[in-house]
Every structure is written in structure tokens, then in C-alpha cells.
Amino acid sequence: METLKRGMDSLRGVDRSKATQILPVAEEMGFKLILAKLNHTKSGTAERIYGGCDYYRRKRQRQRFYDFDFYGYEDKDEDDEDEDGDDDVTMGAVSGTTTRLTEVVSLDGVPLLSIGTVNLGDDFVIPKKSFENIAPDENNYDSSAETMEYYYRRTVLVFIKQDKVESVLYKAGGPSYGLRKLMESPSITPTIEDLRWVDILVNDQRPFSKQQTILLLKRAFKWKDLKILEKIVQHKPCALEVVGADFLHQIWDTFSFKNEST
């Protein structure tokens, strides 16, 4: 699949045409459109195939979807053989599926999620049952457990309600996403949006790494805002333990604690 750094330009032919037509309608309905890599995994029991009648070996052509063909670009030859050498084994009863989004970018190709994944339920994939009777891009057969996994990888167009974009991406990316939003602020004094992100971050119950803690403290240091510093230390008691003596001295001098203590 092509890199998504090119945004809409990574779509080709009819896929790009349909995306262009959908965009204004989606925006009018309050949706933000983004691009992502979709990884779908199907797990189940393994079944032996006798007589070379594997369904997927007879159906190795590109799947076109009725609504919107945003699920990849690689054509499959009908006579292709399974490169993994598991032609005699196929998926039996399906025990579970997982679907997740990675490499989330804007339509301009700007990364929106540097780390983390967006987990989806099957109900969030359109068309419904998109991966039924479709040959997987890759499979993994565990002979000891007699289980099989199918892996599907697609480039997809994602619809998110405008007022849910930040919460969805923060849930997926965690503190790293929130800190990136905070670091992107060019303001020399905290804006309302900056303060909102500070509150989200300090109230996040997940543990912060040393680097994440330092970035958060440095933002308070840059703004020379004692209230934000106090809020960080209050909600992240370990904050001052990880930054080192030199940075503590800078904080001490910047906020003039020496003057206040005399």
C-alpha cells in the first residue's frame, strides 16, 4: 500500500474520485474525514482441505465494494498459490475478530496519531461484513493448537464526528497525543485550549514517562505560570522526582521562590 504521507494523493483512480465526492457531504453533516491503515484480524479453528477445493484459492480476485472502495489496491490473481505453504489448511469456525486503525493522517497527509491505535468494533466498518469470503493478505497457522488467524490490511477513509475527533485520538494516543497538541501551541501565554489540554493531562490516571513529565513541566516553565506548575505537581506527585536537580534549580529561579521565602 502507498504511504499515507501524501494524504488524498495516496488514493488512486475511482477511490480518489469517490473520496472527493463524499468530502463536502460529510463535512456538511458534521463529520471530519481522515485516512488510516486498517488492520483486521480474524481468529478461529483450523480445518484441513482435501482435494484442493480451498474457496480462497478459487477466489483470488480484487474485491470491489458497493458503497466505497477504500479497502486497498492490490489485485489478486485467481491462480495465485498461498505463499505461506498452508494451502491445505483454511479457517473453520471463527472465534473472534479485532479491527484497529494505525497511521492516522489528515487528508493533507499530516500525522494525527504518532503512536497508539484506534480500536474499532465490527459495527464501525462499512460495508458490513467487509471481510467475509475474502482471501486474507496473510495467514498464520498454529499446528500445535490447530488454530488459524487471517490478517487483512487496507487503506481506509474514516468518518469521525467533528466534536469527537480529539477525544477519539486522545483515547488512542494517550498522553503522547495530548502533549503533542500542547507542544504545538505557539502562544507565549496559555490559551483556553492550552489550559484545557493541561487539565486533561494532569487528570489522566495513566503513568507518565520521565520524558512526558519533563515536557509537561517545561510547558509551565515556558509560560512562567506558577498555577500550572502547582497543578502538575499536585496531580503528578512524582513529577519533581524525575526531572533532575538542574531543572529544579531553573524552576526555583524562574518562579522566584527564593524571594518568597525571605
Secondary structure, DSSP 8 states (H G I E B T S, - for coil): ---GGGGGGGS-HHHHHHHHHHHHHHHHTTEEEEEEEEEEEEEEEEEE--SS--GGGG--S----SS---S------TT---TTS-TTEEEEEEEEEEEEEEEEE-TT--BS-SS--EEE-GGGSSSTTTTTT---SEEEEETTTTEEEEEEEEEEEEEEEGGGHHHHHHHHHTHHHHHHHHHT---SS--HHHHHHHHHHHT--S---HHHHHHHHHHHHHHT-HHHHHHHHHH-TTHHHHS-HHHHHHHHHHTTHHHHH-
